[in-house]
């Protein structure tokens, strides 16, 4: 089955070759969950290098530029509806590596 993954950052979409995800939940000292929702997490993506420097500019942003917000959508190739969607309202790009024609974030 042909799957494809799309990363959208502040309205711009990028095709993703590989991705990995990791989420955390807050737990109290007795092991009780402090929240039913993930508190923090990381998304790692590998994709073709885009023609612009938008992702690098988001990483090097200052107070005047908007924060990164968007989603990661996974499609199974059978339709236009994603089988999985990870949406985020506030993200910080803390790593940007350009290797040949591939970008790692």
C-alpha positions as a Python dict, from the first residue, in 0.01 Angstrom:
ca = {
    (1, 'X'): (0, 0, 0),
    (2, 'X'): (131, 342, -98),
    (3, 'X'): (140, 575, 203),
    (4, 'X'): (238, 937, 203),
    (5, 'X'): (298, 1186, 481),
    (6, 'X'): (260, 1562, 465),
    (7, 'X'): (395, 1821, 709),
    (8, 'X'): (217, 2158, 716),
    (9, 'X'): (388, 2451, 890),
    (10, 'X'): (208, 2787, 902),
    (11, 'X'): (13, 2704, 586),
    (12, 'X'): (302, 2563, 379),
    (13, 'X'): (298, 2191, 300),
    (14, 'X'): (597, 1961, 256),
    (15, 'X'): (615, 1594, 157),
    (16, 'X'): (786, 1384, 425),
    (17, 'X'): (1001, 1080, 343),
    (18, 'X'): (1046, 945, 697),
    (19, 'X'): (916, 1049, 1038),
    (20, 'X'): (933, 944, 1400),
    (21, 'X'): (725, 1059, 1695),
    (22, 'X'): (757, 1053, 2071),
    (23, 'X'): (506, 1189, 2324),
    (24, 'X'): (518, 1220, 2702),
    (25, 'X'): (254, 1232, 2977),
    (26, 'X'): (293, 1398, 3314),
    (27, 'X'): (294, 1153, 3604),
    (28, 'X'): (288, 1236, 3977),
    (29, 'X'): (527, 1091, 4233),
    (30, 'X'): (284, 803, 4307),
    (31, 'X'): (249, 717, 3942),
    (32, 'X'): (-86, 888, 3899),
    (33, 'X'): (-149, 1066, 3571),
    (34, 'X'): (-160, 1442, 3616),
    (35, 'X'): (-329, 1495, 3280),
    (36, 'X'): (-512, 1282, 3026),
    (37, 'X'): (-341, 1460, 2738),
    (38, 'X'): (20, 1445, 2622),
    (39, 'X'): (222, 1720, 2787),
    (40, 'X'): (510, 1733, 2544),
    (41, 'X'): (650, 1548, 2250),
    (42, 'X'): (885, 1543, 1955),
    (43, 'X'): (831, 1491, 1585),
    (44, 'X'): (1133, 1402, 1375),
    (45, 'X'): (1097, 1434, 998),
    (46, 'X'): (1318, 1371, 699),
    (47, 'X'): (1219, 1529, 368),
    (48, 'X'): (1352, 1663, 42),
    (49, 'X'): (1518, 2002, 79),
    (50, 'X'): (1261, 2271, -5),
    (51, 'X'): (1331, 2552, -250),
    (52, 'X'): (1299, 2817, 21),
    (53, 'X'): (1440, 2880, 368),
    (54, 'X'): (1104, 2899, 545),
    (55, 'X'): (1175, 2616, 792),
    (56, 'X'): (1517, 2757, 880),
    (57, 'X'): (1361, 3102, 929),
    (58, 'X'): (1103, 2949, 1166),
    (59, 'X'): (1385, 2797, 1367),
    (60, 'X'): (1574, 3127, 1384),
    (61, 'X'): (1261, 3331, 1456),
    (62, 'X'): (1245, 3624, 1689),
    (63, 'X'): (955, 3793, 1868),
    (64, 'X'): (814, 3945, 1547),
    (65, 'X'): (770, 3618, 1356),
    (66, 'X'): (480, 3380, 1423),
    (67, 'X'): (540, 3048, 1600),
    (68, 'X'): (532, 2726, 1403),
    (69, 'X'): (189, 2568, 1400),
    (70, 'X'): (46, 2304, 1174),
    (71, 'X'): (1, 1930, 1144),
    (72, 'X'): (149, 1604, 1026),
    (73, 'X'): (-95, 1401, 815),
    (74, 'X'): (-55, 1039, 707),
    (75, 'X'): (-249, 913, 405),
    (76, 'X'): (-286, 546, 311),
    (77, 'X'): (-309, 604, -63),
    (78, 'X'): (-671, 491, -88),
    (79, 'X'): (-827, 833, -45),
    (80, 'X'): (-785, 1198, 31),
    (81, 'X'): (-871, 1169, 401),
    (82, 'X'): (-576, 1119, 638),
    (83, 'X'): (-573, 800, 844),
    (84, 'X'): (-379, 985, 1114),
    (85, 'X'): (-335, 1352, 1195),
    (86, 'X'): (-111, 1508, 1458),
    (87, 'X'): (-198, 1874, 1502),
    (88, 'X'): (5, 2125, 1702),
    (89, 'X'): (-64, 2488, 1787),
    (90, 'X'): (283, 2576, 1907),
    (91, 'X'): (605, 2413, 1797),
    (92, 'X'): (971, 2495, 1824),
    (93, 'X'): (1213, 2376, 1559),
    (94, 'X'): (1528, 2295, 1751),
    (95, 'X'): (1727, 2110, 1484),
    (96, 'X'): (1775, 2172, 1113),
    (97, 'X'): (2026, 1964, 921),
    (98, 'X'): (2080, 1979, 548),
    (99, 'X'): (2251, 1671, 408),
    (100, 'X'): (2285, 1664, 31),
    (101, 'X'): (1930, 1717, -92),
    (102, 'X'): (1759, 1594, 227),
    (103, 'X'): (1656, 1803, 524),
    (104, 'X'): (1625, 1663, 878),
    (105, 'X'): (1420, 1851, 1142),
}
